Amino acid sequence: MTAVQRAPGVPTSTPKSIPKYQQVAESKYELDWADLVTLDLSQFDVPGGKEKLAHQLRDAVHNVGFFYITNFGLSQEEVDRQFAIGKQVFDLPVEDRLKHRADLEHGNYNGYRPRGTIELFPGLRDNVEMYNMFKFIPELERSQVDIVNENRPEIERFQRHIAEDIIPKLLSLIAIILEVPEDTLLNAHKFDDVSECHLRYITYRARTAEENEKYQNLYSKGHTDFGSLTLLFRQPIAALQIRTGDGTWKWVKPYPGSITVNIADVLQFWTNGYLKSSIHRVVAPPPDQAHLDRLGLMYFARPSGDTTLKSLDSPLLKRLGLEGDEKAAGIKAGDWVKARVKGNSDKAVEGGLKEKAVVGGIKVKYYD
């Protein structure tokens, strides 16, 4: 991994002992699992490996938008350590987290997003808390809770491995599929560029059975993500579902030793819909896990803010007649993300919302 760079003026603290995080047992319920492709990234650097992985990935990014990766260069111990830090963040008094609240009203997710920010149904607000850590570069520095400051070098090493090892491999495979130079997408995702990339600790607070009934068992409405790629580290509490082409919902299995990856809006814009920004939601877990708070660990890859959403010059897209739709060409990726964050946090949003204009006349849909 790349050595950690300390920004001038950033306080350092001595790490304190954190209890080891124990992943819970998977649900014993047999759920309607989605059939997703698994990519073994240990094959990336073997002769012909990239081409084989790209071939394996092609259908997933075009028709499904979700897939798994394994052998991504982080041990389970390193992953669980981040879960342990995240648990400590959410065990703090809420007043401590609120001191570092993100500027949601202006479209900025950097920092803490409190529970209840989004209205799911009229009078019923979400049970989700997020703590988002943007890249630790001088332009994006902000205050952090003590537990993050105390473990910052470890968190940054984790971030950098994702951003500088895992994400480049995935973007390279997608470039091969699109028949463009392998660095085409990566050039817009450099670690030192100002962008909305971030590592997220997230918790869904458990509800009672009566509350879940009122909320129609929804924790988060069906939606697409804002950036390029989203990485979800294995969470044994079943709750994530994807919307299939026929409009039904299937569960995403917490596959051991994996990261679940999904395509997001920017890649869909760049390919005029050839890459599918997947619709997904989070629901109440099955009965044997429903009483548990669901702690998550995620990474959101997003291009530099000045990158436009203009479609790529791709031989594949040209053959398919998917070039030339320039509706989003004048929109910058940073403006798109900020508008979506602000839209999600807008106090005027009503719980019955099905569709919302974002920017440039482009609308997004929400699904129950």
N, C-alpha and C positions, 0 to 999 in steps of 0.2 A: 504494500500500500504506500501511497505518497506520504512524505513526512508532513506533519501538521504545521501550518503556518499560524503564528500568533499575531493577531492584529494589534497595532499600537493602542495602548490605553485600555485593553480588555483585562479585567481583573482575573487573577487565577486563584483557585482555592484548592486546598488539599482534599483529595477524595476521601469520603467516609465509607465505612463498611455498609454494604447494601445486602439485605437477605437474598439468597439465591432464588430465582424465579422458577416455580414448578408449573409446567404446563398441565392443564387438567386433562382428564380422560375424554376421548371422543364419545359422542352420543351413541347409544346402543340402538337407536331408531334407524330403520332402513328407509332412507329418503330417496327421492327421485333425483339422483345425481346427474349432472351434466357430463357428457363424454368429451373430455378435453385432451388436447395433445400435450405431451411432456417432452421438453427439449433438454438433453444432457449437455450442458455447456462445456464439459470436459472434452468434448469432441471438436470444439471450435478451432483449435490450433493444430489438429492432426491433418495430414494431407487429404484434401477433398472434404474435410469435415464441415466447413462453412456452407458449401454448396448442398450437402446432404441435409443440414439443419434448416437451411432456407427452404428447400423443397418440402420438408416436413412441416414447416411453419405456414406455408402459403395459404392453405385452406383456412387455417385458424384465424389469420389476420383479416382475411377477406370475408368470411362468412360468419364467424363467431365473435371475434374480438377478444377472446380470453384464451390463455394457455398457461401451462406450468413450466418452470425451469428448475433444474436440479444441478448440483455440483457447480455452484456459483462462487466458490472461493471464500465463503464465510462458514465457520463451524457453528454447530447448534449452540455451543457454549457462548459464542460471541452474539448470536441472535438472542438467546435467552437473557444475556446481560442487558441488552437494550430493553427487553420487556421488563426487566427488574427496575431499571431506571425510570421507565414510563410509569410503572406501578407506584414508585415513590412520588412522582410528580402528582398523580391523582390522589394520593393519600394525604397530600398537604391540605391545610384549610383552604377553602375556596378563595378566601380573601387574599391569600398569598399568590394564587394564580392570577387573580383579577388585577394585581399590580402590573402584570405583563400582558394585558389584554391586547389582542390584535386590533388594528384600526379597520375593522370590518366595514364600517360605513363608507370608507374610501377605497374599498376593494383590496385591502391588504390582509393576507392570512398569516403574516409573520407574528407569532406569539400565541396567546391563549384564546380559544373560542369557547365561550361558556355554553353550558347546557341551556336549551330553550331558545336558541337563536332563530330557529326555523319553526314556522307553524305548519304542522303536517295536515291537520284538519281544523276547521273553525274552533278556536278556543283550546286546541290541544297542541302543545309544543314538543319539540324533540327531546330525547333523553341522551344526547350526544355531547361529549366534551372532547376538544382537540387541543393538543399543544404542538404547534408547528415551529420547527427550527429551520429557517432558511440557511443557505450556505454561509459558513463562517468566513466571509470576506468583508473587508472594511466597509464597502458600500451598503451592506445589508445588516451591519451590527445593530443590536438592540439589547435591552435589558433581558435577563433570564432569571428564572428561579434558581436558588442556590444549588439544588441538586444537579442542574444542568451545568452551571459554572464549575462545580466540583469535578464533574466527569467529562468536561468539554473535550479534552484531547482524544478520549476513547470514542465519544460521539462523532467527532470530526473524522477520525480514521474510518469509522463505519460508513459515514456519508460519502467520503471520498472513494472508498472501494466501490460502492454502488455506482457513483457518478463517473468514475474513471476506468472501471473494469467491466461491470455488468451492463450498464446502459450502452456503452460503445459497441459491445458485442451484439446486442439486440438491434441497435440501429444499423449496424453493418449487415445483418441478416435481412432486415427489411429493405435496405438499399439494393441488395442482390435480387430480391424479389421484384423490385421496381425497375431493375436493369439500369441503375444509375451508379456513378462511382461510389465506392464504399464509404467515403468520408462526407458524402453530400449532406446527410442528416446530422452527422456528428459535428460538423462545422457550426451548426446552430445551437449546440449543446455543450459548450466549453465550460468547465467548472468555474473559471474566474470571470466569466461574463455575468452581468447582472440579469438575473432571471428569477422566476417564481419557484424554482426547484426547492423541495424541502423534504426533510424527514419528519414524520408525524407519529406522535403517540396519541392514541384515540381510545376512548372508553365509552361503551354503551351501557348506561346504568340499567340494571334489571328492573323490570316492572312486575307488579302482581298480575295474576291471571285476569282479574277484573279490569285492570288498566289495559292490558294487552287486548282484551276484547273491545274496549272503547276505541283503541288505536288501530283496530282491524289487523292486529299483529305486526304492524309496521314500525320499524325503528327509523328507517330512512326511505323516502320515496324513490321509485325508479328514476334513474338519471344517467347521464354520461359524465365523464370526467373532463377537466378543462384543458389539460396540457397535451403531452405527447404519449407518455407511458406511465402507468401506475403499477407499482410493485407492492404486493401484500404478502408479508411474511406469514408463514403458517400459523393459523389461529384455530385450535381444536374445537372451539365452540361454534357449531354450525349455525350460520345466520345469513351468509351471503348467497344471493340468488342472481342468475342472469336471465334475461328475457330472450327467448328463442325467436326464430323467424316467424313462427306461427302464433306468436303472442303469448305463449305459455312461459311459466317460470320454472327453472330447474336449480337445484342446490349445487353449490360449488364445494366439493369435498376437500377437507383439510389434509391434503396429501403429504405424508411425512417427508421431511427434508426438502421441501419445495418452497418456491415463491410463486404465487399466483400473479400473472401479469395481464393487464388489459390495455387495449388500444384506447386512446382518448381523442378529443376533438381536433387538435392540431393536425394529427396524422390523417384524419378524415378530410379536413380541408385541403391539405397538401396533395391529396390523391383523388379529389372530387368524389369521395365516397367509396373508392376501391378498398381502402383500409377502413374497417368498421369500428367506429367509436361505440363501444358496447354499452347497452342499457343494463343496469344492474341496480339492485336494491338490497337493503338489510332488513331482515324480519326477526321476530322473536324466535329464539332458539327452541328446539324440541323440548318436551316437558322435563327430561332428565338434566337439562342444562339451563332452563329458563330462569332459574333463581340466581344465576351467576352474572356478575358484571363481565362484559366482554371487552377485554383489553386487546388493542391492535397495534401493530407496528407497520408503517407504510412509508414508501418513498414515491414522490411525485416528480417525474422528469418533465421539465418544461423548457422550451427554447428561449434564447435571449429575448428580452422584451421588445427589441427593435425589429425582430424578424417578422416579415409579413406572412399572411396566410395564403399568398399566391400559390397556385398549383405548381407542382414540380414538372420540369421538362423530362418526362419519363417515356422511353420507347414503349413500355408496356401500356401506359395510360393512353398514348396516341393510338396504338393498335385497337384499344378497346373503345376509342371515341370519348375518353373521359378528360381530355384536355380542353381548355378554353372557357370553362365556367368560372368567371372572375368575380363573382358576387362578393367574395371575401378578400379579393386581392389587395384592397387598400387598407385592410384592418391589420394592425400589429398584434402579434401574439400576446404581448403584455397587456394591451388594452382589452383583448378578449377575456383573458383570465380575470383581470380586475373587474370587468363588467359582470362576469358570472359570479364572482365572490360577492360583489355588492348586491347583485340580484338575489342571491341566497340569503343575504343578511338584511334585506330591505324590510323595514317594519311595515310597509304597506302590502307586503305579500300576504295573500289570504290562503287559508288552509285548503281551499278547494281548487287551487291553481292547477291547471293542466298544461298551460303554454305561457311562455313569457318572452317578450322581445329583449334581446341582449344588447347588440350594437350593430350598426349598419343595416338595420332592417332584418337581421337574422334572428330567428326565434329558436328556443329550446323547448322541449316537451318534458313533462313530468308524468310518472306513471304510479298508480297505486299498487 
